[in-house]
Amino acid sequence: MSAKDPQLDKSAFSLQNEIKKRKTQEIQRTIESRKVAEARGEIPASSDPRRSTQTIRVVSDSSRATQTAKAVPSIPDKSRSSQTTQITKYSFDSWSLSQTIDLNSRANRSMRDANYPTTGSRRSLMIGLGAGILAALVLVSSLVLAGSSNAHAVPPTPTLVPLPLVSASDVSGYLKRNGVPILEMRELPVDRTIWYANQEVQFDVQRGENKGTFIFLSYPSDKWAVGDSLEAESLQKFKGWQVNAISNVLILTSPDAAPDIQSEMSSHLTSYLLSPYRSYLPTPTPEPPKATATQ
């Protein structure tokens, strides 16, 4: 038997190793492709460990192939990871939204159960509250004003007693009884074209050199006396005369009447017609010294 060529044996061994190496690489690529497909879900995961073992044993160097297979890391699927992250995020967002809606629904139910006022009822409540506060302020202000007015209350004015109705002759008689020097007293017929009076008396008063002429007209009502006083002021006949109405008596004083005569007559008329019925007026004037009246 001839000796083998060492160079030939070396070449055969290198070819055999290259074949094994390529088979091992092919097996590795197959395993990696299967793992990637399983990771993507394209094929179901292998549940039979014996089948993997049998496949690996096809290689003569089973331990090396197994170690090589174990050494190959699984390639993560970025697209699946992104999809999983997005699904997880969407699921989390949906869960958060559902939880928020559920909490809001529970809060609304709690508000309704507790009769918590809505927007419309709150507006009505505020309007009612404002009206109540305003009414309270008005009431307090009224009470304060009432208390203040009571503290500074003025005693009520007593009701005035109506003045009695007198005639012109009654007034002239009072003046005579109280010493007024009356001269030439005469009762005249009432001129119905001018006056609404029912009696007219005219006389003179003279004290020393001082003198004055007076006309008294009496009426059924004090209102008629006031009306005729306005008429007398507009008449040319009585221009410059003083016109006064006291009760139901109209008094006309001539322009040439002396001031002291006017003052004496005013005092007597006040004492007779007003003072007995008005407490705030002065008391009757003392009677002046009696004088002899000349006819």
ChimeraX attribute file (.defattr): number of C-alpha atoms within 10 A of each C-alpha:
attribute: neighborCount
match mode: 1-to-1
recipient: residues
	/A:1	3
	/A:2	4
	/A:3	5
	/A:4	8
	/A:5	8
	/A:6	9
	/A:7	9
	/A:8	10
	/A:9	11
	/A:10	11
	/A:11	11
	/A:12	12
	/A:13	12
	/A:14	12
	/A:15	12
	/A:16	11
	/A:17	12
	/A:18	12
	/A:19	12
	/A:20	15
	/A:21	13
	/A:22	11
	/A:23	15
	/A:24	22
	/A:25	15
	/A:26	12
	/A:27	19
	/A:28	19
	/A:29	14
	/A:30	12
	/A:31	18
	/A:32	17
	/A:33	14
	/A:34	17
	/A:35	19
	/A:36	17
	/A:37	15
	/A:38	14
	/A:39	17
	/A:40	16
	/A:41	11
	/A:42	10
	/A:43	12
	/A:44	11
	/A:45	12
	/A:46	11
	/A:47	8
	/A:48	8
	/A:49	8
	/A:50	9
	/A:51	11
	/A:52	13
	/A:53	12
	/A:54	11
	/A:55	12
	/A:56	21
	/A:57	14
	/A:58	13
	/A:59	17
	/A:60	11
	/A:61	12
	/A:62	16
	/A:63	12
	/A:64	13
	/A:65	20
	/A:66	16
	/A:67	10
	/A:68	15
	/A:69	18
	/A:70	11
	/A:71	9
	/A:72	12
	/A:73	10
	/A:74	13
	/A:75	11
	/A:76	12
	/A:77	13
	/A:78	10
	/A:79	10
	/A:80	13
	/A:81	12
	/A:82	11
	/A:83	12
	/A:84	12
	/A:85	12
	/A:86	12
	/A:87	12
	/A:88	12
	/A:89	12
	/A:90	12
	/A:91	12
	/A:92	12
	/A:93	12
	/A:94	12
	/A:95	12
	/A:96	12
	/A:97	12
	/A:98	12
	/A:99	12
	/A:100	12
	/A:101	12
	/A:102	12
	/A:103	12
	/A:104	12
	/A:105	12
	/A:106	12
	/A:107	12
	/A:108	13
	/A:109	12
	/A:110	12
	/A:111	13
	/A:112	12
	/A:113	9
	/A:114	9
	/A:115	9
	/A:116	12
	/A:117	13
	/A:118	11
	/A:119	9
	/A:120	9
	/A:121	11
	/A:122	12
	/A:123	12
	/A:124	13
	/A:125	13
	/A:126	12
	/A:127	12
	/A:128	12
	/A:129	12
	/A:130	12
	/A:131	12
	/A:132	12
	/A:133	12
	/A:134	12
	/A:135	12
	/A:136	12
	/A:137	12
	/A:138	12
	/A:139	12
	/A:140	12
	/A:141	12
	/A:142	12
	/A:143	12
	/A:144	12
	/A:145	12
	/A:146	12
	/A:147	12
	/A:148	11
	/A:149	11
	/A:150	10
	/A:151	9
	/A:152	8
	/A:153	10
	/A:154	8
	/A:155	6
	/A:156	6
	/A:157	6
	/A:158	6
	/A:159	6
	/A:160	9
	/A:161	9
	/A:162	9
	/A:163	15
	/A:164	12
	/A:165	14
	/A:166	16
	/A:167	19
	/A:168	23
	/A:169	19
	/A:170	10
	/A:171	18
	/A:172	18
	/A:173	13
	/A:174	14
	/A:175	18
	/A:176	13
	/A:177	11
	/A:178	15
	/A:179	16
	/A:180	25
	/A:181	22
	/A:182	23
	/A:183	17
	/A:184	12
	/A:185	17
	/A:186	12
	/A:187	15
	/A:188	12
	/A:189	9
	/A:190	15
	/A:191	12
	/A:192	9
	/A:193	6
	/A:194	11
	/A:195	19
	/A:196	18
	/A:197	22
	/A:198	15
	/A:199	20
	/A:200	22
	/A:201	21
	/A:202	20
	/A:203	16
	/A:204	18
	/A:205	22
	/A:206	19
	/A:207	16
	/A:208	8
	/A:209	6
	/A:210	13
	/A:211	19
	/A:212	20
	/A:213	23
	/A:214	20
	/A:215	20
	/A:216	22
	/A:217	26
	/A:218	28
	/A:219	24
	/A:220	16
	/A:221	16
	/A:222	18
	/A:223	13
	/A:224	18
	/A:225	25
	/A:226	19
	/A:227	14
	/A:228	20
	/A:229	20
	/A:230	13
	/A:231	13
	/A:232	19
	/A:233	15
	/A:234	11
	/A:235	11
	/A:236	8
	/A:237	9
	/A:238	16
	/A:239	12
	/A:240	13
	/A:241	18
	/A:242	16
	/A:243	18
	/A:244	15
	/A:245	21
	/A:246	16
	/A:247	20
	/A:248	24
	/A:249	28
	/A:250	25
	/A:251	22
	/A:252	20
	/A:253	20
	/A:254	19
	/A:255	13
	/A:256	12
	/A:257	19
	/A:258	17
	/A:259	12
	/A:260	13
	/A:261	18
	/A:262	17
	/A:263	10
	/A:264	14
	/A:265	17
	/A:266	12
	/A:267	15
	/A:268	21
	/A:269	19
	/A:270	18
	/A:271	19
	/A:272	16
	/A:273	19
	/A:274	20
	/A:275	16
	/A:276	16
	/A:277	15
	/A:278	15
	/A:279	10
	/A:280	9
	/A:281	12
	/A:282	13
	/A:283	14
	/A:284	15
	/A:285	15
	/A:286	11
	/A:287	13
	/A:288	11
	/A:289	9
	/A:290	12
	/A:291	13
	/A:292	11
	/A:293	15
	/A:294	9
	/A:295	7
